[in-house]
Amino acid sequence: MIGIIIAVLGVIFLVAGVVTYTIVSQTLADQKITVSDDADRFAGKDVKGPFTAYAQADIINQHATEIAGGKTYAELPQDDPNRATVMNASFLQASLFTSVVAFGVAAFVAVMGVILMLLGWALIKVAKPV
């Protein structure tokens, strides 16, 4: 009985992970973000996965650092005309990094679902007499 419960939980985890990954990917794709042409990786690609989201967040950081003369938002004087731009860059980076984390959690949940299904299947096999 416990094997069946664990296997069913595995299916639920797998479905939840795949659905979450798909929703995050589609939500990013709906934003029509393209990785900047001067990015180290994935230049010109649509942002709809964890690697492209990370690449775009990284290039945003490089651009913001250049604009701020190497300073962070917190280090800029309040009257600096670039402060608002650097702040927006920081928000965009945080949003993209949040999606990267969401992709990772979704993948983890899906993999745990597969592991639980295999564990449940093994427990079912062990419980049945030969």
Residue pairs with C-beta under 8 A, 6 or more apart in sequence:
2 123
3 119
3 120
3 121
3 122
3 123
3 124
3 125
3 126
3 127
4 120
4 124
5 120
6 116
6 119
6 120
6 123
7 116
7 117
7 119
7 120
7 121
7 124
8 120
9 113
9 116
9 120
10 112
10 113
10 114
10 115
10 116
10 117
10 118
10 119
10 120
11 113
11 117
12 113
13 109
13 110
13 112
13 113
13 116
14 109
14 110
14 113
14 114
14 117
15 113
16 109
16 110
16 113
17 106
17 107
17 108
17 109
17 110
17 111
17 112
17 113
18 106
18 110
20 102
20 105
20 106
20 109
21 103
21 106
21 107
21 110
24 99
24 102
24 103
24 106
25 48
25 49
25 103
26 48
27 99
28 47
28 48
28 49
28 53
28 99
29 46
29 47
29 48
31 47
32 46
33 46
33 47
33 56
34 44
34 45
34 46
34 47
35 41
35 42
35 43
35 44
35 45
35 46
35 47
35 52
35 55
35 56
35 59
36 43
36 56
36 59
36 60
36 63
37 43
37 44
38 59
39 55
39 56
39 58
39 59
40 55
40 58
40 59
41 51
41 55
42 51
42 52
42 55
42 56
45 52
45 55
46 52
47 53
47 56
47 96
49 103
50 99
50 100
50 103
50 104
53 96
53 97
53 99
53 100
53 103
54 96
54 97
54 100
56 96
57 92
57 93
57 96
57 97
57 100
60 89
60 92
60 93
60 96
61 89
61 93
63 89
64 73
64 85
64 86
64 89
64 90
64 93
67 82
67 85
67 86
67 89
68 75
68 76
68 80
68 82
68 86
71 86
72 86
73 83
73 86
73 87
73 90
76 82
76 83
76 86
77 83
